[in-house]
Amino acid sequence: MAERFVVVAVDGSEQSDKAFNWYCENVNRPGDHVYVVFGAEYKVSFMPGQVSESRLKEIQDEMSKEQQRVEGLTNKYITQMREKNIKGEATPITGKKPEEAIISKAEEVGASMIVMGTRGLGTIRRTLMGSVSDYVVHHARIPVIVVRDS
């Protein structure tokens, strides 16, 4: 069976865990190579010029916390894939809006599908704010499976 590349987008939430598990139980097949992707949010804001020592410490703490979150998610999904005998990798994506980064990663690896969860925003909130899954569904050039929280 030919190798198939699949992107599973997660964010550490219960819904994204369900999407990953749904993929493992319902879609995964021998030969698949899975790319579990998640956003790394290194958000640092300060005004140009001098940065006080206390603000520098805050920035370092924020960066350290985010690095710990990224390492935790990476280890979590690598461990789960290993336990389920699934070939793949867990990779943080940075530098873009998450929805654009998910699509870019799928295109980069030649994925045949994207699997992701949904936060279940109501119609009004989704209309006002948009959603990552909605964007991916409408802009990806490959099939997108959105696993609803049921």
C-alpha positions in Angstrom: 0.0 0.0 0.0 1.3 3.4 -0.9 2.4 5.8 1.7 -0.3 8.4 2.4 0.5 11.7 4.2 -2.0 13.1 6.6 -2.0 16.4 8.6 -3.7 16.3 12.0 -4.1 19.8 13.4 -4.3 20.0 17.2 -4.1 22.7 19.9 -3.9 20.8 23.1 -7.7 21.0 23.7 -10.0 18.1 24.4 -11.6 18.6 21.0 -8.3 18.3 19.2 -7.5 15.2 21.2 -10.8 13.7 20.1 -9.9 14.6 16.5 -6.5 12.9 16.8 -8.0 9.8 18.4 -10.8 9.7 15.8 -8.2 9.7 13.0 -6.3 6.9 14.8 -9.4 4.7 15.2 -11.3 5.5 11.9 -9.0 6.7 9.2 -5.4 5.5 9.9 -4.1 2.7 7.8 -0.8 1.0 7.5 1.6 3.1 5.5 0.2 6.4 6.6 2.7 9.1 7.7 1.1 11.6 10.1 2.1 15.2 10.7 0.6 16.4 13.9 0.8 20.2 13.8 0.1 22.8 16.4 0.7 26.5 16.8 3.6 27.8 18.8 2.6 31.2 20.0 5.7 33.1 20.9 4.0 36.5 21.3 6.3 39.2 22.5 5.3 42.8 22.5 7.3 45.8 23.6 8.1 49.3 22.4 11.4 49.9 20.6 14.1 51.3 22.8 15.2 50.2 26.2 13.4 47.3 27.8 13.4 47.2 31.6 14.9 44.3 33.4 11.5 43.4 34.9 9.9 43.4 31.4 12.8 41.4 30.0 12.2 38.8 32.7 8.5 38.7 31.9 9.3 38.1 28.2 11.8 35.3 29.1 9.2 33.7 31.4 6.5 33.9 28.6 8.9 32.3 26.1 9.9 29.6 28.6 6.3 28.7 29.3 5.5 28.5 25.6 8.5 26.3 25.0 7.4 24.0 27.8 3.9 23.8 26.2 5.4 23.1 22.8 7.7 20.3 24.2 4.7 18.9 26.1 2.5 18.6 23.0 5.3 17.3 20.9 6.1 14.5 23.5 2.4 13.7 24.0 1.6 13.1 20.4 4.9 11.3 19.6 4.3 9.0 22.5 0.7 8.3 21.4 1.8 7.6 17.8 4.5 5.3 19.0 2.0 3.4 21.2 -0.4 3.0 18.3 2.4 2.0 15.8 1.7 5.1 13.7 4.5 6.6 11.7 4.8 10.3 12.0 6.0 13.4 13.7 4.7 16.3 15.8 5.7 19.7 14.7 5.0 23.2 16.0 4.0 25.7 13.3 5.0 29.4 13.7 5.0 32.6 11.8 1.5 32.6 10.3 -2.1 32.5 11.4 -2.8 28.9 12.5 -5.3 28.3 9.7 -2.8 29.5 7.0 0.0 27.5 8.6 -2.1 24.3 8.6 -2.8 24.6 4.9 0.8 25.5 4.1 2.1 22.4 6.0 -0.4 20.2 4.2 0.8 21.6 0.8 4.5 21.3 1.8 4.2 17.6 2.7 1.8 16.7 -0.1 -0.9 15.6 2.4 -4.0 13.8 1.0 -6.2 15.1 3.8 -6.4 17.3 6.9 -8.1 16.2 10.1 -9.0 18.6 12.9 -11.4 19.3 15.7 -13.8 22.2 16.2 -14.4 24.4 19.2 -18.1 24.4 18.4 -18.5 28.2 18.2 -22.1 29.3 17.8 -23.3 30.8 14.5 -23.0 34.4 15.7 -19.5 34.0 17.2 -18.3 32.0 14.2 -19.6 34.7 11.8 -18.0 37.5 13.8 -14.7 35.8 14.7 -14.3 33.2 12.1 -12.8 29.9 13.0 -9.7 28.0 12.1 -11.6 24.9 11.0 -14.0 27.0 8.8 -11.1 28.7 7.1 -9.3 25.4 6.4 -12.4 23.8 5.1 -13.0 26.7 2.6 -9.4 27.2 1.5 -7.6 23.8 1.5 -7.3 22.1 -1.8 -7.6 18.7 -0.3 -10.3 17.0 1.8 -10.7 18.3 5.3 -12.3 16.1 8.0 -13.7 18.2 10.9 -14.4 16.0 14.0 -17.2 17.6 15.9 -17.4 17.5 19.7 -20.4 15.2 20.3 
